[in-house]
Amino acid sequence: MSTTLARTRAAAARTVHLLAVTAPSIGGRGGQFLMLTLLATFVTPAQYGHFVVLQTLVVGTASVLGSTSAVTVNAATARVPGVRDLPVLVIVPAMLRGRLRALAVGAVCAMVIVPAGVVLVTGIWPTVRELILLAALGLGSGALPVGDAIVAVVAGSGRYLGASMVDATRALVGAAAAFFGAVTFGPIGGGIGLIVGDLALTVVMVTAATATGRWEPPIGFGLAPPREGMVAGVIANITGQAAAWVLLLGVQLVGGPAALGIYGVANRFASVITLAPVYFGKTVIGQLRDDAPADDRWSSKAFLGMLAGISVGAAALAYTVLVFGFPNLISTYAGLIPVTIALLAGTILRALLIGIGYICVARRRWRTWVVADVVSLIVTVVGVGIVWGTGGGLIGMVLVFGLGNAAGVLVRIIGGRRRPINFTRIGVTQ
């Protein structure tokens, strides 16, 4: 009984510490949520829907490399002996130097994906000027993975509060610029504003590293993540983003731009739920490893239990804020309440899926990480096809989102109970 009590107290203490060091980051994302939610009251539902499409494409495309680099680099940084004693301007340039090619390829791919995605989802052909701006937006979004990786390296080195403050700053700057850009120049202006914070962070870091001559890492120092981890991460994130884009296309098919606006507003409130797994996971991924020090280790059960409780609380808070804080949105966006309720439920499952994903990365269960997202994509594609083919509406599409996440959670739970693959035995270098 005393052992259980001690473990409970230790988990509670770690949770309080985690809340304290991630408070700036979560607060920054809260400010981002508020500004981008208020944006919906300054533009028409159709305009907001188009902005949501751009945000989903830009952030989604960037996260294919960004989230992969973030989680793997975070875990790799935590494994470097004495990393807490190394200056940030040593470890961050070392990370960037080894990933310039991948980051450049990602930016070029986004330059094509963003304009093509806008045409595919909205069915609207841009003018030549808009096409150039969309391509520039895609190229500039290559700064988002750099920002994610910088935050991940800082957090992985044990500087949790510093990483949280950097992340909050980039979120607030991007949200303010997106608000101004969308209101002044339309959806494309808002999309460009989204990347301003990360562009500024990238320029500052590169300039500082160049001025101090920090591009050459110390002898024997490296942050290269496991090869199979990077491959698994890219595959998992591509399938995960494909599922989000398929769902967005489904919403457009059943309701057009107005439905995209309703879905965008509801998703804005639901996104609050994913703050906990994303930012807590970035912070504690090094403590989820099987070989982490016993007094600093998070068990899977304690980590997921904490995420589940916070996610349910966040869902209740988001719904309360919508009902009592934004009644004008409810009257402007018809059917917003039921769509939001369904999306909140589905996003709680999404939060658990993300949380289990961090555990998979920390413990190098790459196959489970990938298979779960593949299954989720298959369920989403089939579900969208069924809803569209049977004449279903927006609610049906949102329920498909929940089913896809539930399938992914189930796969990761089952896969997590199996013994991990011994990659060294089959000739893959860790």
N, C-alpha and C positions, 0 to 999 in steps of 0.2 A: 504493500500500500504506500509506504514511504517512497519507494522508487518511482511509482506512478506519479505521486504528488510532485516529486522533484523534477520529473520530466515535464509535467504540465507547467510548473513554474518556469522552467527553463524556456519552454516554447512560448509562454506568455511574455517573458522578458525579451526574447528575440523579436517577437511580433511588435512590441512597443518600440524597440530600437529601430526596427524596419520602418515603422510608420513615421518615426522622427526623421530618419535620414532621407526618406523618399517624399516627405511633405512638400518641399519646394517643387519637385517634379510634378507631383499630383496637383498641386496648386496651380502650376503653370498650365497644365492640361485642362484644369477647371476653367481658367481664364480663357483658354482657347475655345473650349466648349461654349462658354457664354457669348463670346464675340461671334462665333460662327452660327450660333443659334439666333442671335439678334439679327444677323444678316438676313434670315428668312423673313423678317418683318419689313425689310427695306426693299425687297425685290419681289417679283411675282413668283408664284409656285413653279411656273415653267422655267424661269431664269434660275431659280434655286435648284431645280432638278438638273439643269445643264451644268451648274457649278458642282453639284454632287458627282455627276459623271466624271468631270475633269479631276476632281479630288480623288475619286476612287482609282482612276487610271494612273494618275501621277504617283500617288502614294503607294498604290499596289505594285506598279512596275518597279519602283525604287526599292520596295521592301523585299523583292525577290533576292537581291544581293544584300540589301541593308540588314534585314533581320537575320539572314544567314551569317553575315560577317559579325553582327553584334553578338549573337549568342555564342558562336564558336570562338571569336576573339576574346570575349569576356572569360570564358572557361579556360582558354589557353593562357591568358594573362595571369589568371589566378594561380596557374601551375608554375609560373616562373619564380625560381628561388630569389628571395630578397626583393621582389618587385615593388613592395611598399616603400623601399628606400630609393628607388629610381625616380628622377624627375619626370614629370609628364612630358616635357619636351624631348625626352629620350625615347619613351615607349610609344608615343603616338606617331612620330615620324617613322619609326621602325615598322609600324603597322601599315602606314600609308605607302611606304616605299615598296613593300612586298605585294601590294594589291592594286597598283596603278593600272596595270593592264586590264584586270577584271573590272575595275571601276569605269575605265574608259569604254570598254565594250558595253557595259550596262547602260551608260549614258547614250551611246549611239543607238542601241536597240530601242531605248525609250523615245528617242527622237522620231522613230518610225511608229512605234506602238501607240503613242498618245494620239496623234492625228487619226490613225486608222481606227482606233477604238472609239473615238468620238463619232466618226461616220457610221460605224457599225451599230453602236448603241442608240444614237439619236436619229439616225437616218437622214441627217442634214449635211449637205455638202458645204464645207467652208469656202469662203472666198480665198483668193491667192494670198491676201494679206493675213487672213486668219490662219491659213495653212502654215505660213512662215512662223507666225507667233506660236502656234501649237507645236511645231517642230522645235523651236527654241525653248519652249517650256519643257518638252521632253528631254532635251539635251541638258538643260539646267537642273533638271531633277536628279541628275547624277550626283549632286551635292548631298542629297538626302542620305544615301548609304554612308557617305563620309561622316556626316553628323552622327548617325547611329553608331558607327564604329568608334568615333572619338569618345562618345559617352560610355560605350561598352568598355573601352580600354581603361578609362579613368575609374569606372566602377570596379572592374576586375582587379585593379591594382590596390583596391581597398579604400579608395577615396570616395566613399559612397555619397557623402553630402556634396562634395564638389561636382560629381557627376549629375546629381539631382538638380543642382543649381544651373549647370550648363544646359541640361535638358529643358528646364523650365523657361530659360531665356529664349532658346530657339523656338519653342512652342508659342510663346507670347508674341515675339517679333513676327513670326509667320502668320499668326492669326490676325494681328492688327493690319499687316500689309494685305492679307487676303480680303479683309473687310473693306478696306479703302479701295482696293483694286476692283472688287466686284461691284461696289456701289458706283464707282466713278467710270469704269471702263467695261463693265459687263463680266460674264463668267470667265472669259479668258484672262482678264485682268486679275480676277480673284485667284485663278490657278497660278499665275505667275507670283502673286503675293505669297502663296503657300511655301515657296522655296527660298524666299528672301533670307530667312533666319539661318538656314543651313548654308546658303551661299556665303553669308557673312562669316559664319563660324569657320568654314573651310578656308576662306581668304586669310582670316586672322591667324589660324594655326599654321598654314603654309608659310605666311610671311614671317611669323615668329621663329619657326624652325629654320628657315633659310637665313634669317639674320643672325641666329646663334650657331649656325653650322651643325645642326643636330641630325642631319639626314643619315649619317653613318652610325648604325647601332654599335654598342660595345661588342667586343669579340665574344662569340659563343651565345650571343643573345638573339632570340628570334621569337616571333609570335605566330608562326605559321600553324594554323589549325590542322587537325588530322584531315588527310585528303578525302577519306570516305565521308567525313563530317561535312565538308564543303559541298561535295556532290549530293549527299543526302539532303542538305539544307536547300540547295537550289531546286532540286526536284520537288521537295515538299512545299516550298514557297510558290513555285510555279503552279502546282496543282491547287494550292490554297487560293491564290489570286484568280486562277481560272474559274473556280467555283463562285467567287464573289462577282466576277464579270458576267458569268452565265446568269446568275440571279438578277443582276442589274438589267441584262437584256430581257429576261423574263418579265420584269416589272414594266419595262418599256412596251413590250408586246401586248400586255393585258390592259395597260392604262395610259400609255403615252407620257409626254412630259409632265403632266399634272400628277400622275402616279409616282413618277420619279421624285417630284417635289415632296409629296407626302412621305414616301419611303425615306428620303433624305433627312427630313425633320425628325422622324421617328428614330432613324439610325443615329442621329446626332445625340439623342438622349440615351439610347441604348449603349453607345460607345463609352459612356461613363463606366460601365461595368468592366470593360476590359483594361481599365487603368491599373487595377490591382495586379492581375497576372503579368501584364507587360512590364511594369516598372518594378514590382517586387521580384519578378523572375530575373530581370537584368541585374538586380542588386545581389541576390543570394545564389545565383547559379553555381558559383564556386563552392558554396556550402551545401549543395545538393549532391555533390560527388560522394561515391561510396568510400573514397579514401580521404575525405575531409576530416580534420581533427574532430574528435568526438564531442568536445565541449563547444564546437562551433558548427555542428552539422544539423541540417534540417532533414527530418525523416519525410518520406513521401506522404505519409498519412497526415502529419502535422501541417505540412505545407498546403496540401489540397484542402484540408479541413478549414484552414484559415482563409484560403481563397474562396471556398464555397460560402462561408459565412459573410465575408465582406462583399461578395458579388450579389448575394440576395439583398443585403442592406443597401447596396448601391442602386439596385433595381427599384427598390421601394422609394429611395430618395429621388431618383430620376423621375419616376411617375408623379410624385408629390410636387416636384418643381414644375413639371409640365402643367399639371392641373391648376395649381394655385399661382404659379408665377408667369405663365404664358397663355392666358385664356384667349388672347387674340389669335394665337396660332391654331387653337382648336376650332375657332370659328372660320378661319381662313382656309385651312387645309381639311377638307371634308373627309371624315372617316379616320382622323388621326389617332383617336384614342384606341380603338381595337387593334389597329396596325402596331401601335407602340407597345401595347400589352403583349402581343404575340412576339414582337421583336425582342422585348426585354427577356422573355422566357428563353428564346433561342440564343440570346447573347450570354446568358448565364452558362449554358452548355458550352458556348464558345470559350468563355473564360476558363472553364475546366479543361477544355481541349488544349488551350495555350499553356496552362500550368503543367499539364502532363507532358507537353512537348518540351518544356524546359528541363524536366526530370530526365527525359529521353536523351537530350543533348548532354546534360551534365554526366550521365552514366553511359554515354556513347551507345545507346540503343538506336542506331541509325535506321535499321530496317523498320522498326515499329513506328518511328517518326514519319517515315515516308509512306508506309502502307496506310496509315490512318488518314492522311490527307488525300491519298488516291481514292480510298473508299468513300470519303466525304464528297469528293468531286463527282464520283459516279452516282451516288445517291442524289446529289443536287441536280445533275444533268437529267437524270430520269424523272425526278420530281417536277422540274420545270417543264419538261415535255408533256407530262401527264396533265399538269394544271392548265397549260396552254391548250392542249388538245381537247380537253373536256370543257373548255370555256370558263375556267376558274378565274378568279380575280386576284387582287393585290394580297388579300389575307392568305389565300392559298400559296402564293409565292413566298410569303414570309414564313409560313409553316414549313415549307421545304427547307428553308434556311436552318430551322431548328432540327429537323430530321437529319440533315447532313452533318451537323455538329454532334448530334447524339451518336450517329454511326461512328464518327471519328473517335469520340471518347471511348466507346465500347472496344474498338480495335486497340487503342493504346492501353487500356486497362488489361486486356487479355495478353497483349504483347509484352507488357511490363512484367508479367508473372513468369515469362519464359527466361531461360538463361541467355545472356547476350552472346553474340557471335564472337569467337576468338579470331579477330582479324589477323593477328600475327601468325597464327597457325596456317592460315590460307595464303600467306604471302603479301598481305597489305600492311604497309608501314603506318604505324600510329604516330 
